[in-house]
Amino acid sequence: MNKIPIGKISIGKNIFIYPMPVVLAGTQAGDRANFMAVGWIARANLNPPMVAIGLHKSHFTSDLIKKNETFSINVPGRDLMEKTDYCGLVSGEKTDKSKVFEVFYGTLESAPMIQDCPLCFECKLFQTVNLPSHYPFVGEIIESYTEERFLTDGKLDVKKTNPLLLTMPDNNYWTVGEHVGKAWGEGKKRTEKLL
């Protein structure tokens, strides 16, 4: 068994994978829309398409997702950083955040989405996982929405959407940097060298 090499240092077990995309989870709170900034999000399944978000059990949004069994994911651009951060600072239980954004609805009537976000999708709750401090909510993506201006050759363009990214535990926002290679392509160069 190899020992820890010289130069490698321990930085503890409470580590975050970074950068993480920042999204706004949308829920319906009675007759008003509610939005919460979320940094813990991942694609969870291919077919049907699913996404997972991790929310602390104490959040108002957690209660709303469990109650409504629907939610939306809204991917803000850099231009929405201040509003996004605000939605992570105040609770929808005490503050009406329904007027922060222009809201629209798709197929699901209890999953409010944000007009100004480059990408929005509505989800039907598939499963709630009960972990010690958080609920990972797994939602099936029912439909997604964007605008022509955010596409290149019919696909979302990361530079055009300019999504917010988050690093923790330093709690900083970032944007996407330069393109450096093609996934499932760069490794072929190594394969070709081995032949």
C-alpha positions as CSV (number, residue, x, y, z in Angstrom):
1,M,0.0,0.0,0.0
2,N,1.3,3.5,-0.9
3,K,1.6,6.0,1.9
4,I,0.6,9.6,1.5
5,P,3.3,11.2,-0.7
6,I,5.5,14.0,0.6
7,G,4.0,17.3,-0.2
8,K,0.4,16.2,0.1
9,I,-1.4,17.7,3.1
10,S,-4.6,16.9,4.9
11,I,-7.3,19.7,4.7
12,G,-10.0,17.8,6.6
13,K,-13.0,15.8,5.6
14,N,-15.5,18.7,5.2
15,I,-14.4,19.5,1.6
16,F,-16.5,20.9,-1.2
17,I,-16.2,20.0,-4.9
18,Y,-15.7,23.3,-6.8
19,P,-16.7,25.3,-8.6
20,M,-20.4,24.5,-8.1
21,P,-23.1,26.0,-10.3
22,V,-25.4,28.4,-8.4
23,V,-29.1,28.0,-9.2
24,L,-32.4,29.4,-7.8
25,A,-34.8,26.7,-6.7
26,G,-38.4,27.9,-7.3
27,T,-41.3,26.8,-5.2
28,Q,-44.9,27.9,-4.7
29,A,-45.8,29.3,-1.3
30,G,-49.5,29.5,-1.3
31,D,-50.4,32.2,-3.9
32,R,-46.8,33.5,-4.3
33,A,-43.6,32.3,-5.9
34,N,-40.6,31.7,-3.7
35,F,-36.9,31.4,-4.7
36,M,-33.9,30.1,-2.8
37,A,-30.2,30.2,-3.9
38,V,-28.7,26.7,-4.1
39,G,-25.1,25.6,-4.6
40,W,-25.6,21.9,-4.1
41,I,-26.9,20.6,-7.4
42,A,-26.1,17.7,-9.8
43,R,-27.5,15.8,-12.7
44,A,-28.7,12.5,-11.1
45,N,-30.2,10.3,-13.9
46,L,-30.1,10.1,-17.7
47,N,-33.4,8.6,-18.7
48,P,-35.7,9.9,-17.4
49,P,-33.7,13.1,-16.9
50,M,-33.3,13.9,-13.2
51,V,-31.5,16.4,-11.1
52,A,-30.7,16.4,-7.4
53,I,-30.5,19.4,-5.1
54,G,-29.3,19.3,-1.5
55,L,-31.2,21.6,0.9
56,H,-30.9,21.9,4.7
57,K,-33.9,20.4,6.5
58,S,-34.6,23.7,8.2
59,H,-35.2,25.6,5.0
60,F,-38.7,26.9,4.1
61,T,-38.1,25.7,0.5
62,S,-37.5,22.1,1.8
63,D,-41.0,22.2,3.3
64,L,-42.5,23.6,0.1
65,I,-40.9,21.0,-2.1
66,K,-42.2,18.2,0.2
67,K,-45.7,19.7,0.2
68,N,-46.0,20.6,-3.5
69,E,-43.9,17.7,-4.9
70,T,-42.7,20.1,-7.6
71,F,-39.9,22.7,-7.9
72,S,-38.0,24.6,-10.6
73,I,-34.3,25.1,-11.2
74,N,-33.3,28.5,-12.6
75,V,-29.8,29.1,-13.8
76,P,-28.9,32.8,-13.3
77,G,-26.3,34.6,-15.3
78,R,-23.7,36.9,-13.8
79,D,-26.0,39.8,-14.2
80,L,-28.4,38.3,-11.6
81,M,-25.7,37.9,-8.9
82,E,-27.0,40.4,-6.5
83,K,-30.6,39.2,-6.7
84,T,-29.4,35.6,-6.5
85,D,-27.4,36.2,-3.4
86,Y,-30.3,38.1,-1.8
87,C,-32.5,35.0,-2.3
88,G,-29.9,33.0,-0.3
89,L,-29.8,35.5,2.5
90,V,-33.5,35.9,3.4
91,S,-36.0,33.2,4.1
92,G,-39.3,33.0,2.1
93,E,-41.0,32.2,5.3
94,K,-40.5,35.8,6.5
95,T,-39.8,37.6,3.3
96,D,-41.9,37.7,0.1
97,K,-39.4,37.1,-2.8
98,S,-42.1,36.8,-5.4
99,K,-41.4,40.4,-6.8
100,V,-37.6,40.0,-7.0
101,F,-38.0,38.5,-10.5
102,E,-40.5,38.3,-13.4
103,V,-42.1,34.9,-12.9
104,F,-43.6,32.5,-15.4
105,Y,-45.1,29.0,-15.2
106,G,-44.9,26.0,-17.6
107,T,-46.5,22.6,-17.5
108,L,-46.4,22.4,-13.7
109,E,-48.5,25.1,-12.1
110,S,-46.6,24.9,-8.8
111,A,-43.0,25.4,-10.1
112,P,-42.4,29.1,-10.7
113,M,-39.6,30.0,-13.1
114,I,-37.6,33.2,-13.6
115,Q,-37.9,35.0,-17.0
116,D,-34.4,36.6,-16.8
117,C,-32.6,33.3,-16.2
118,P,-30.9,31.9,-19.3
119,L,-32.0,28.4,-18.4
120,C,-35.1,27.2,-16.4
121,F,-36.5,23.8,-15.9
122,E,-39.4,22.4,-14.0
123,C,-39.2,19.3,-12.0
124,K,-41.6,16.8,-10.5
125,L,-40.3,15.4,-7.2
126,F,-39.2,11.8,-7.7
127,Q,-37.6,11.0,-4.3
128,T,-36.6,12.7,-1.1
129,V,-33.5,11.3,0.7
130,N,-33.4,11.7,4.4
131,L,-29.8,12.4,5.4
132,P,-28.7,13.7,8.9
133,S,-28.7,17.5,8.1
134,H,-30.0,17.7,4.5
135,Y,-32.6,16.4,2.1
136,P,-31.3,15.6,-1.3
137,F,-34.4,16.2,-3.5
138,V,-34.3,14.2,-6.7
139,G,-36.6,15.7,-9.4
140,E,-37.6,14.5,-12.8
141,I,-37.1,17.2,-15.4
142,I,-40.5,17.7,-17.1
143,E,-39.5,20.6,-19.4
144,S,-36.7,23.1,-19.9
145,Y,-36.8,26.7,-21.3
146,T,-34.3,29.1,-22.7
147,E,-34.1,31.7,-25.5
148,E,-32.5,31.6,-28.9
149,R,-29.9,34.1,-27.9
150,F,-28.4,31.6,-25.4
151,L,-27.9,28.9,-28.1
152,T,-25.1,28.1,-30.5
153,D,-26.0,25.5,-33.2
154,G,-29.1,24.6,-31.2
155,K,-27.3,23.9,-27.9
156,L,-26.9,25.9,-24.8
157,D,-23.7,28.0,-25.0
158,V,-21.9,28.4,-21.6
159,K,-20.3,31.7,-22.6
160,K,-23.6,33.2,-23.7
161,T,-25.5,32.0,-20.5
162,N,-22.5,33.2,-18.3
163,P,-23.7,31.1,-15.3
164,L,-22.7,32.0,-11.7
165,L,-20.3,29.5,-10.0
166,L,-19.7,29.2,-6.3
167,T,-16.7,28.1,-4.3
168,M,-16.9,27.0,-0.7
169,P,-15.8,27.3,2.1
170,D,-14.4,30.7,0.9
171,N,-17.9,31.6,-0.4
172,N,-17.0,33.4,-3.6
173,Y,-18.8,33.8,-6.9
174,W,-17.1,33.2,-10.2
175,T,-17.9,33.0,-13.9
176,V,-16.8,30.5,-16.6
177,G,-13.2,30.9,-17.9
178,E,-11.6,29.9,-21.1
179,H,-12.4,26.8,-23.2
180,V,-9.4,24.4,-22.8
181,G,-10.5,21.1,-24.6
182,K,-13.2,18.8,-25.7
183,A,-14.6,16.2,-23.3
184,W,-14.4,12.6,-24.5
185,G,-11.9,13.8,-27.1
186,E,-8.7,15.0,-25.4
187,G,-8.1,11.5,-24.0
188,K,-8.1,10.0,-27.5
189,K,-4.8,11.7,-28.1
190,R,-3.3,9.5,-25.3
191,T,-5.0,6.4,-26.7
192,E,-3.5,7.1,-30.1
193,K,-0.1,7.4,-28.6
194,L,-0.4,4.0,-27.0
195,L,-1.2,2.3,-30.3
